[in-house]
Amino acid sequence: MTFSEKLFSYGTLQLEAVQLATFGRKLDGEADDMPGFSLTLLKIEDASVVATSGKTHHPVVSYSGNPTDTVSGTVFSITPAELAHADAYEVSDYRRDKVTLASGVSAWVYVANNSPLPPAVK
């Protein structure tokens, strides 16, 4: 397996049950932070996502641009096929953006669909 993608999770993709259902394996990851984002909760209407996560409300982040706003989570190394599985798991209230984490790692993250765009990642 070639783990060429980085995925930052601050929510349900950190849960072992969600990883097993979405990727077919438990992911290994490293703790990291995402500066410039703030976190709220989103009510999930998709019954299959609620069944997989066991939660009716999922965290969601938006770009605030404020460097004192930080969201903690885990960065995972995954395959391109696994990234497509993550896209299928996330509901339409989320979109996938590329961000630079506090560690300097460039990673994909799911943000609120209406979030302002973060600065372009190199």
C-alpha positions, 0 to 999 in steps of 0.5 A: 500500500502506498500512503501518499495522502495525508488526512487530518481528522478532528472528529469521527474519522478518529474513531476506530469503528468509523475507520473500520467501516470506512477504510477496512482497517484501523489507521495509525496517526500523529497528533497535530493542530490546525491553526486558524480554524474554529470548531462547532457542531453540525446535526447529521441527517444521514442515517447511515453516517449516524449509524456508523459514528453513533453520533447525531452531531459531528464536529465541523470546522470553518476557517477563521483566519485567527491564528489563536483559533486552533483545532486539535486532531490527528493526521493520518497517512492513507492511500488515494483509494482510502481518501475516496472512501473518506469522501464518500463517508462525509456528508454534503455539508462538508468539503475537502480542503488542503491545509498546512498543519502546525507541524508544517505537514500539508494535509486534506481536511473536511471543513464546513461547506460554507467555510471561507477558503484558507490560504493556498497550500504549497 
